Amino acid sequence: MQDVCVVLWEKFDSFREGADFRAWAFGVARFEVLGWLRDKGRDRLVLNEEVVLKIAEESARDEPKLERQREALELCMAKVPADQREPGHGAGFPRAA
């Protein structure tokens, strides 16, 4: 994941202003993963390319729904007082120092 972030940063100049950033980033990430698979193809513990492509397709398909969920969560969290936004607040967990 970190390697993909570095590549996105390095290739950011190729992103066209006004284009769909998420689609561009998914495309870059997909090629990076495929390249990694090609390089690691002999390792028995690596998923085969067909499985990785299926995961990528499902991730791209589900992303709009996940984005709506993130936006709804942000709206909900904006209604919670700032001092109560920590995970576990009021659930018997000790408060972070």
Secondary structure by P-SEA (a helix, b strand, c coil): caaaaaaaaaacccccccccaaaaaaaaaaaaaaaaaaaaccccccccaaaaaaaaaaaaaaaaaaaaaaaaaaaaaaacccccccccccccccccc
